[in-house]
């Protein structure tokens, strides 16, 4: 089953299902999912991502430990594959565009994320992205144009699978931290560790 997380991104419900889910069935890559459409402020973040991110905020050198990196990679692959259902990263990204609480800020974030994967530079820092994704974004996006654009960038850079996507992060200097921050932005706490 999938749910919409606090900042409007879609992901699998793993070990922390929400109470009283409001479900709608959707078909993704030939599989049928039930998507939880609770209000974003009532949706719980992923507890493991919260724990990993909090450890990173408290001591950023933890990202250098092999066991910590392994946990981040495993969690990323599980979330981006929608709990092992999809292998094609384009299906994951299309799912975000179609079924999340998707607006212009989400669109711009995904574009910046792809820019990082290709060129190694984030145009905004993660705190700014977190703030932009917190607000209700009512500006609509031409979803078909966005999907074509993302698909073209992925094909051009040979990023086809969830594994390719994750590897594109970790091959960059500081990529493990950016990967973990990305997981936190997509699936973490609405207020987050930065607000302390």
C-alpha positions in Angstrom: 0.0 0.0 0.0 1.2 3.5 -0.7 0.5 6.7 1.2 1.1 10.4 0.7 3.8 11.6 3.1 3.9 15.0 5.0 5.4 17.0 2.1 3.1 15.5 -0.5 5.4 12.7 -2.0 4.1 9.2 -2.5 5.8 6.2 -0.9 5.2 2.8 0.6 3.7 2.3 4.0 6.3 0.2 5.7 6.4 -0.1 9.5 4.3 2.9 10.5 0.8 2.7 9.0 -1.5 5.7 9.6 -4.7 5.3 11.5 -8.0 5.7 9.6 -6.6 5.8 6.1 -8.6 7.1 3.2 -7.8 4.9 0.2 -8.0 5.1 -3.5 -6.9 2.4 -5.9 -4.3 3.2 -8.6 -2.5 1.2 -11.1 1.3 1.6 -11.4 3.5 -0.5 -13.6 0.9 -3.2 -13.9 0.4 -3.5 -10.1 -2.6 -2.1 -8.2 -2.0 -0.1 -5.1 -4.2 1.5 -2.5 -3.0 5.1 -1.9 -3.8 6.8 1.4 -5.0 10.3 0.8 -4.9 11.7 4.3 -4.3 15.4 4.8 -0.6 16.0 4.7 -0.4 17.5 8.2 -1.9 14.3 9.7 0.3 11.9 7.9 3.2 10.3 9.9 6.7 10.4 8.6 8.8 7.3 8.1 10.4 6.5 11.5 13.6 5.0 10.1 14.3 7.9 7.9 13.7 10.2 10.8 16.1 8.2 13.0 18.8 8.2 10.3 18.4 11.9 9.6 18.4 12.9 13.2 21.7 10.9 13.7 23.2 12.7 10.7 22.1 16.1 12.1 23.5 15.4 15.5 26.9 14.1 14.1 27.4 14.5 10.4 30.5 12.2 10.5 28.2 9.3 11.0 27.7 9.4 7.2 31.2 8.1 6.8 30.5 4.8 8.6 29.9 1.8 6.3 27.0 0.4 8.3 25.2 3.8 8.3 25.7 4.2 4.5 24.4 0.7 3.9 21.2 1.5 5.9 20.7 4.7 3.9 21.1 2.9 0.6 18.8 0.1 1.6 16.2 2.5 2.7 16.5 4.6 -0.5 16.1 1.6 -2.7 13.1 0.4 -0.7 11.4 3.8 -0.9 12.2 4.6 -4.5 11.1 1.1 -5.6 7.8 1.6 -3.7 8.7 -1.4 -1.5 10.2 -3.5 -4.2 7.3 -3.2 -6.7 9.0 -1.2 -9.4 12.5 -1.3 -10.8 12.2 1.6 -13.3 13.0 4.9 -11.6 10.8 6.7 -14.2 7.8 4.8 -12.8 8.6 6.1 -9.3 8.9 9.7 -10.5 5.7 9.4 -12.6 4.0 8.1 -9.5 5.1 11.3 -7.6 3.8 13.5 -10.4 0.4 11.7 -10.8 -0.6 10.7 -7.3 1.2 12.9 -4.8 0.1 16.3 -3.6 2.1 17.6 -6.6 2.5 21.3 -7.4 5.0 23.6 -8.9 7.4 23.4 -5.8 7.5 19.6 -6.1 8.2 19.9 -9.8 11.0 22.4 -9.3 12.4 20.2 -6.5 12.5 17.1 -8.8 14.2 19.2 -11.5 16.9 20.4 -9.0 17.4 16.9 -7.8 18.0 15.7 -11.4 20.4 18.6 -11.9 22.3 17.5 -8.8 22.5 13.9 -10.1 23.8 15.1 -13.5 26.1 18.0 -12.5 26.7 17.6 -8.8 25.3 21.0 -7.8 22.2 21.8 -5.8 20.8 25.1 -6.8 19.1 25.6 -3.4 20.1 24.1 -0.1 18.0 21.4 1.6 16.6 23.9 4.2 15.2 26.1 1.5 13.7 23.1 -0.3 12.1 21.9 3.0 10.5 25.3 3.5 9.2 25.4 -0.1 7.7 22.0 0.2 6.0 22.7 3.5 3.5 25.2 2.0 0.4 24.3 0.2 1.3 24.7 -3.5 -1.8 25.3 -5.6 0.1 26.2 -8.8 -0.6 23.4 -11.2 2.0 21.8 -13.4 1.7 20.5 -16.9 2.3 16.9 -15.9 2.8 15.4 -19.4 5.5 18.0 -20.2 7.3 17.4 -16.9 7.2 13.6 -17.4 8.6 13.9 -20.9 11.4 16.2 -19.6 12.3 13.9 -16.7 12.2 10.9 -19.0 14.5 12.6 -21.5 17.0 13.5 -18.8 17.0 10.0 -17.3 17.5 8.3 -20.7 20.2 10.8 -21.7 22.2 10.1 -18.5 21.5 6.4 -18.5 19.6 6.4 -15.2 16.9 3.8 -15.8 16.6 1.7 -12.6 16.2 2.5 -8.9 19.7 1.2 -8.4 21.0 3.6 -11.1 19.2 6.5 -9.4 20.7 5.7 -6.0 24.2 5.2 -7.5 23.9 8.6 -9.2 23.7 10.1 -5.7 26.5 8.2 -4.0 29.0 8.7 -6.8 28.9 12.5 -6.1 31.1 14.1 -3.4 28.8 14.4 -0.4 26.2 12.2 -2.2 25.3 10.1 0.8 24.3 13.2 2.7 22.3 14.5 -0.2 20.6 11.1 -0.6 19.7 11.0 3.1 18.5 14.6 3.0 16.4 13.8 -0.1 14.8 10.9 1.8 14.1 13.2 4.7 12.6 15.8 2.4 10.3 13.3 0.7 9.4 11.1 3.6 10.5 12.7 6.8 8.9 14.9 9.5 7.0 17.9 8.4 8.9 20.2 10.7 12.1 18.3 10.7 15.3 18.3 12.6 16.4 21.6 11.2 13.8 23.5 13.1 15.3 22.8 16.5 
